[in-house]
Every structure is written in C-alpha cells, then in structure tokens.
Amino acid sequence: MGDALVTSDHVRLTPDQQSKQGAIWSRIPCHLRDWELQVHFKIHGQGKKNLNGDGLAIWYTKERMQKGPVFGNRDFFTGLGVFVDTYPNEEKLMEAQRKRYTPRTQRIFPYVLAMVGNGTISYDHERDGRPTELGGCNAMVRNLKHDTFLFIRYVRRRLTIMLDIDGQHEWRDCLDVPGVRLPQGFYFGISAITGDLSDNHDLISMKLYQLTILRSKQEDVEEQEVLIPSVDNMELLRPYTDAEGMSSIAIFFSVLFSMLGVFLLVVVGLVLYGHWSESRRKRFY
C-alpha cells in the first residue's frame, strides 16, 4: 500500500526519501482473546541524530488500509497504536520558542509509546502523542548492525510492550498497563511515513501467536464482550488539558503575584486594625 515495496526478505515501508508513506495490513481480522505479536524491523538512513524521520507504527484497529497523517495511517483510529517515533517534534518547537523541558518530562528519541483510540480521539503529532499516551520508553533503534524486535502482548486486558534492541537476545520492559479493553475482530497492520526528513523503514517479519489462558467461570462472566476500545481508570478518552508544568517565567510571575497578594492582605489588615483600635480608645474618653 502506498510507497511500500516488497522484496524477497523484507518489506520496505518507506525509502530514505522525503514525503513517502507505506503500509501493509492483514486481510483477515483477529478473533483471538489473548495474543502476542513479535515484530522484527529495521530503521536506517543517512540522516544524523534528530535529522531523520518520522517513524513507524504497529496497529490493531477496526479500520485498515486508510492513508493518513499518523505515521502513514488515518487519524481518529479505533483500536491500538504502538508508535516508534524517531523525530522530536515538540522538542524542536520548544527550542524555537526558547523553552526547555524539565528533567521529569524530557524524552530521549527515538521513543516508543502506545495509544488506545475510540474513533473520536486525535493523535497530537505536534506534541509527539503526549496527551494520549498510555506510557512509553526510549529506544535507540536507528542504524544498528544487529536485529531489532518489538513485542506486544495482550492477556487478560493487560497490555505489555517489550523491546529487544541491544543485540543481547533479551527482552527489556517498555510499558505494562492493566485495564486495556480491546475488541476482537480488528486488523493488524504496520505503517511508516517520512516528511521533510526521512529514513528507510523496513519490516522483516511480523508473527502473531495465540495464547492459551485458563480462566475460571467467574472470569468468563466478568470479561464481557468489548465493543469500544477503552482504558480503565485513565482519563485518556476526554479532551486533554495541558498541565505539564510551566516555564520559569510563568513560575516567577506566579510567585511574585502571590507574594504581592499576601502583602496587600497584611496591609489592609493593619489599616483595619488601626481604625478599630482608634475607635475603641475614643469610646473610653
């Protein structure tokens, strides 16, 4: 689909050229309750660090084969998206505005994150998906000589993502989120996109495994059929309100105005107390 090119040993979703996008999708929907997906991929190109882009995405969604701005797929998707984001859009925007992240919110790119959409939520490309992410981790996956793998497991409504990118054949944790409700019957896919910056985004293999999980009768009753993707106990499916800290200037003025307010209250209190004391003395004469 799109600019994807199938070869004998991999699928090149995008070449290392500007303004390309490509994808491949499963033809048959997945009706497994518990599953795991192993993705063998490679991202490489001529661009230097943070001068490459934009990344790739792995999908489990109701929709399939619809081009769009979210790593080559449509926005307002219904289902799960796992993004390997290689370009820091928000960080570059803040640098242009001479702002900086706090150490708590600083990210190191490339960055892997996950998002669950219900068809009404937009992926915020300019903010690198921060408002709607379930969690994530940094992943130095570009221009490596060894193989790179991403692992997604969905068991008992728990989403787990792990990476094998260090050439040690060992999985390391990326995120683990309980209470993720994904319907059955969605499609798997993978897509990639380039803009002004570019990379080769290659898919080498994508393997889906069915997991056999024993459940009690009570668990079967409690796990009712899911129709709309959602996440328990998280405010992800509401309009996002930015509360990620203030700039140093904003903090300075907030403290300044607070101190001025306290000072004015003290002055007013002293004036009122003086008037009250004066009137009290006059009553005794």
N, C-alpha and C positions, 0 to 999 in steps of 0.2 A: 504494500500500500504506500502511496506517495513516492518518495525517493529511495525506498528500501531496495536493496539488491541482494538476491540470494546467490550464494556461491556454494561450492562443494563442502566447505567446512564451517561456514558461519553465515549469518545474515547481517549485512551492513545496513543498519537503520538509517544512518546519515553518513555521507563522506565528509572529509575535513574541508568543507566549503560553506560559504555563507548562505543563509536563508534556505536551509533544507529541512525537511521533516519526513519521517518514515515510521511505519509501524507494521506489526503482524499481530493477528488475532486468531484465537481458536474458533473453529466453526461450530463446535458442539458445546453447549452450556454445561457447567459443572454442577452436578446434583449431589456432591459429597457433603456430609455434615462436618466431618473433621478431615483436614488435609494439610499437606505441606508442599511447598514449591521451592525447588532449587534452581537458581538462575546463574548460569556461567556467562560472564560478559567481559568486555574489554573496552576501555575508553582511552584513546590515544590520539595525539595530534602534534602539530608543530608549534602551537601557541605556548607561551610561557605561563607561569602560575598566575591565575586570576585574569589571564588574557585568552581564555578559552570558554567554550560553552556550547549548549546551555545545560545539557544533561539528558538523562533518560528516566522513564517512569515505567513501573510494572503495575498492571491494572487487574482488578477483579470487579467488573462493573456490569450493570444491566445493559448499557449501550456498547456498541462495538463499531469499529471502522468509521469513526467520525472525526475528521480533522479539526484541530483547534489550537489554541494558544498555550495549553497546559502540557508542555513537553511533547507537543505534536498531537495531543488528544483534545477533545471538547472540554470546555469549562462546564460547571454545574452538572458534574457527573453524579451517577448514583452507584455507590459502592466504595471500594477501597482503592486508594492510590498510594504507591510507595515510590518516592522520588529520590533519585541520585542527582542532586543539584550541584553543578560544578562551578557556577558563577554567582558571586555575592552581589545581587542587585541592590539590596537595601544598604549594604555597607558602602558601596560606591556612591550611592545617592547621599548618604550622610557625610562622606568625605567631601563631596562637592559643596555641601552646606556647612562644612567645617564643624561637624558634630562628631561625637565619638560614642561608642558603646561603653557601658560599664563592664567590668570583668565578668559579672554574673550573666550578662546577656550576649557576650561576644561569641561568635561562631567561628569555627575554622572550616574552610571549604577545601575540597568537596564535602558535602553534608547529605546524610540520608535521613529522610523523615517520612512519616506516614500521615494520611488524612482519610477520614471517612466522610463521604458526601451523601446527601439525601435528595439531590436533584435541584436544590434551591440555594446551595452554598457555593460561592465563587472562590476559586484559588487565587490568593493575592500574590501575583507574580512579582510586583514591585517590592513586597516585603518578604519574599522567599518563603511564602507559606506559613509564616509565624502565627498569624491569628487563628489558624485552624489545625495546627499540627497536634498529633497525639503524643509525639516525642520524637527523638532522633539522636544521631551521633555523627561525629566527624568520620570521614572515610577517605583516606588518601589513595585513590584508585586510579589516577591518571598515569599513563606512560610507565606502567610496571612491566617487568620482564616475566613475572610469574603470573599464574592464573588468579582470577578474582571471582568470588562467588558471593551471592546473596541468598539468604534462606528465610522463607516466610512460613510460619506455622500457625494454623488456626484450629484450636482444640478447646472444646467446652467454652466457647465465646471468649477465648483468650488469644490475643494476637501477640506473637513473638517474632522478632526480626533479629537475625544474627548475620555476621559477616565472616568471611574467610578471605582476607586480602593481604596477609603478611607473608604468604609463601610457606607457612608452617603447617598447613593442613589442620588447622584448629579453628573452631568457631569461637567468635567473641560476641558478647551481648551488645545489642544496639538499643532495642526497646522491648518492653514487656507490658502489655496493657490488658487488664481484665475488663469484662463487661462490654466487649465489642460484638455487636449484633449484625451479622451479615446474612442476607437471604441466600438460599440455594438457587441454582439455575442461572447464575451470572456467567460472564465470559472472561477468560484470561487473555491478556494482551501485553505487549510491550511497545513503547514508542520513544522517539527521541526527536530533538529539534536543535537547530542552530540558528543564530541571528547574525549580528554583526561579527560575532566571534564564533569559532567552530571547533569541532573535533570529529574524529571517527568514533561512532558508537556501534559496537559490534555485539551481536547476540550469538553465542557459541552453542548453548543448549538451554532448554527450559523443561524441567522434569517435574511432573505432578505425581504425588503419591497419596493414596488413600490410607488413612489411619483408622485402625480398629480400636475403638474406645468402649470399654464396658460401662454401661450406665444402669443405675437402678430404675425401677418403675417410677419412683418419685421424680428422678431427674428427667425421665422422658416426658412426664406430665408437665414439669416446670418449664422445660425447654419447648415452649410453643413455637409454632412456625413464625418466622420473622418475615415481614413483608417490606419494611422500610429500614434501611441501614441506620444504625444509631450507636451511641456510646453511652453506657450508664454513668451517672454521677459526674458528667462533664458538660460544661456549658459551651459545647462546640457547635451546636446547631442553632445558635442565636446570633444576631448581629454582633459583631466584635466591637468592644470598647477598648481603646488603647490605654493601658495602664502600665506600660513598661518603662516606668521611670521618667524623670525629667532631666533636661540639660542642666549644666552647672549654673547658667544664668537664671533659669527659671527657679532653681532651688534658692539661689541668692535672694531674688526678689520676694519669694515666698517667706523666707525667714525675716527679711527686712520689714515687710508689711506686717508680719505677725508681731514683731517687736514694737513697731510703731503703734499697733492696736493696743497692746498691753500698756505702753507708756501713756496713751491718751486716757485709758480707763483709770490709771493711777492718778493722773492729773485731775480728771473730773471728780474722782472720789475725794481727793484732798480739798478741792474747792467746795464741794457739798458739805464736807465735814467742817470746814472753816465757817461757812454760813450757819450751820446748825449750832456750833459752839458759841458764835456771837449772839445769836437769838436767845440762847439759853442763859447767857450772862445778863442780858438786858432784862429778863423776867425777874431776876433776883434784886434789881435796883429799884 
